[in-house]
Amino acid sequence: MRTALILILSANCAFAQSKPPMLLEDALRKLPGVHLLDRALDIPDDSLEKKDAPLLPWIVADLDHDGRPDVVAVVATHIATETQFGVVAVHGRTPIKLNCVIPLGNQLIYGVIVEGPFSVVLPLFCIACDTNAWFNWTGHSYEMESFGIGQHLSIDHSEPGIPVAMEIYALPKQTSRIVGRVKPCTKAKVLAIPGTTTETRWYFVDVFLSQSLRGWIPATSAVVEYSCPAQ
């Protein structure tokens, strides 16, 4: 499993980074009663994946792509007899601001990893699986499975394996003129992004073809490159 492999590689460096970054410690002081995930105490003993959880609940990476180190972490809090889990990020550019990736809730989060050249955040709701949703910094917030300007994506159906050409539109609406059709899994670069949700968001893309093609695709036609091998 892809996630399991990344966890094994990350574990090799864990002991050398056992103290939380000061950037994270300072930010968490703004959340009384909230602490970094403690694998031994916060994850239930009857969880089959507890032993495979990351050794550290945080990762340092450039999440907002400004060349400065940022940090993302799993946090927890105890309310009565329940434990709640969430994910927060702190950026080196704005160290006094806590960015919410996942708000506190009852769903167990085992840890967090960062993937790919654009440092997408992958909270681990499960470990031996490939179903964890990824989150990306869009310039103002972390959004689930959303791409930022300059990032690469693959144009494909929301359900893989459908051998139907993907349509590229002149404007960000389904009734617009179609300016081209490409094979599923064709690569492209994001140039502009109107819309604020998966249902309303469109991407203006530069399609990687031998002949120039630019146009709009709905967010439902955009997938991460590694989940969609080129054909």
JOQUIQUI-V322961 format. One record per residue. SS is DSSP state (@ for helix, = for strand, . for the rest). PSI is psi in radians with two decimals (999 if undefined). D_CENTER is the distance of its C-alpha to the mean C-alpha in Angstrom with 2 decimals. Layout:
BEGIN
SS/PSI/D_CENTER
SS/PSI/D_CENTER
END
This chain:
BEGIN
./2.42/17.67
@/-0.81/14.82
@/-0.76/13.11
@/-0.68/16.62
@/-0.77/17.46
@/-0.68/14.68
@/-0.69/15.85
@/-0.76/19.40
@/-0.67/18.87
@/-0.58/17.15
@/-0.48/20.07
./-0.45/22.56
./-0.03/21.60
@/-0.78/21.16
@/-0.45/24.78
@/-0.18/25.01
@/0.67/22.40
./-0.29/23.54
./2.27/24.06
./2.52/21.22
./2.53/20.88
@/-0.59/23.24
@/-0.73/20.61
@/-0.76/18.91
@/-0.76/22.33
@/-0.73/23.67
@/-0.65/20.88
@/-0.28/21.12
./-0.29/24.83
./-0.07/24.03
./1.39/22.95
./2.37/26.19
./-0.11/25.97
./2.37/22.31
=/2.86/21.79
=/2.50/19.41
./2.24/18.89
./1.89/22.04
@/-0.69/21.64
@/-0.65/25.41
@/-0.59/26.03
@/-0.50/23.06
./2.18/22.18
./2.51/25.14
./-0.42/27.53
./0.07/27.75
./2.18/24.11
./-0.39/24.42
./0.10/21.15
@/-0.74/21.99
@/-0.33/23.51
@/0.00/20.44
./2.62/18.08
./2.55/16.98
./-0.57/19.93
./2.51/18.13
./0.12/15.73
=/2.83/14.24
=/2.40/12.99
=/2.23/14.25
=/2.87/12.54
./1.57/12.84
./-0.49/9.71
./0.11/11.78
./0.68/13.71
./0.14/17.07
./0.01/18.33
./2.58/18.31
./2.34/16.76
=/3.05/14.31
=/2.43/13.40
=/2.48/10.88
=/2.67/12.72
=/2.31/13.55
=/2.86/16.65
=/2.78/19.41
=/2.66/22.61
=/2.14/25.74
=/1.93/27.33
./-2.10/30.68
./0.09/30.18
=/2.66/26.46
=/2.29/23.40
=/2.62/20.32
=/2.59/16.81
=/3.08/13.97
=/2.29/11.22
=/2.78/12.14
=/2.52/11.64
=/2.26/14.74
./2.45/15.24
./-0.53/18.36
./-0.62/19.46
./1.24/19.68
./-0.32/20.35
./-0.05/22.02
./2.26/19.09
=/2.15/16.69
=/2.22/13.44
=/2.16/12.35
=/-0.89/8.79
=/2.14/10.64
=/2.76/14.43
=/2.34/16.96
=/3.10/17.98
./-0.22/19.90
./2.23/17.33
./2.33/17.24
./2.08/14.18
./-0.43/15.28
=/-2.90/13.02
=/2.53/9.70
=/2.86/8.91
=/2.29/7.45
=/2.65/7.80
./2.98/9.68
./-0.33/11.79
./0.22/9.38
./0.99/7.56
=/2.55/3.83
=/2.28/3.39
=/1.61/4.79
=/2.43/7.59
=/1.61/10.69
./-0.38/12.74
./2.82/14.66
./-0.94/15.27
./1.02/17.63
./2.96/15.59
./0.56/13.13
./0.08/12.19
./2.30/9.16
./2.59/6.72
./2.71/2.99
=/2.53/2.42
=/2.52/4.44
=/2.11/7.89
./0.03/10.52
./-0.37/13.48
./-0.31/14.31
./2.94/11.51
=/2.19/7.87
=/2.53/7.63
=/2.19/6.36
./0.87/6.29
./2.47/8.01
./2.67/9.35
./2.91/11.33
./2.33/14.96
./-0.20/15.84
./2.73/12.87
=/2.59/13.93
=/3.02/13.38
=/2.44/15.68
=/2.00/17.91
./2.95/18.42
./2.69/19.28
./-0.47/16.99
./1.98/19.19
./2.77/19.54
./0.11/23.07
./1.97/24.71
./0.97/27.08
./2.38/27.40
./2.53/27.04
=/2.38/24.27
=/2.42/25.77
=/2.25/25.17
=/2.69/26.58
./-0.55/28.63
./2.81/27.19
./1.10/24.11
./2.58/25.93
./-0.42/26.93
./0.01/30.62
./2.87/30.36
./2.42/32.08
=/2.14/30.37
=/-0.14/30.46
=/2.84/29.37
=/2.44/28.11
=/2.81/26.06
./2.62/25.43
./2.50/22.28
./0.24/19.69
=/2.42/21.08
=/2.66/18.93
=/2.86/18.62
=/2.37/17.55
=/2.26/16.44
=/-0.48/19.32
=/2.72/19.09
./1.64/17.19
./2.76/19.37
./2.66/18.40
./-0.07/16.16
./2.92/15.07
./-0.57/14.24
./-0.53/18.00
./-0.23/19.19
./2.42/16.79
=/2.76/18.18
=/2.25/17.46
=/2.08/20.43
=/2.66/20.06
=/1.90/22.25
=/2.35/22.71
./1.52/23.43
./2.90/26.93
./-0.53/30.33
./2.47/31.38
./2.32/29.57
./2.08/27.64
=/2.52/25.64
=/-2.97/24.78
=/2.49/22.48
=/2.56/20.27
=/2.73/18.82
@/-0.49/15.10
@/-0.19/16.10
@/0.14/17.18
=/2.22/14.01
=/2.80/11.99
./2.58/10.14
@/-0.77/13.10
@/-0.28/13.12
@/-0.05/13.33
./1.51/16.27
./2.51/18.95
./2.52/21.35
./999/24.61
END
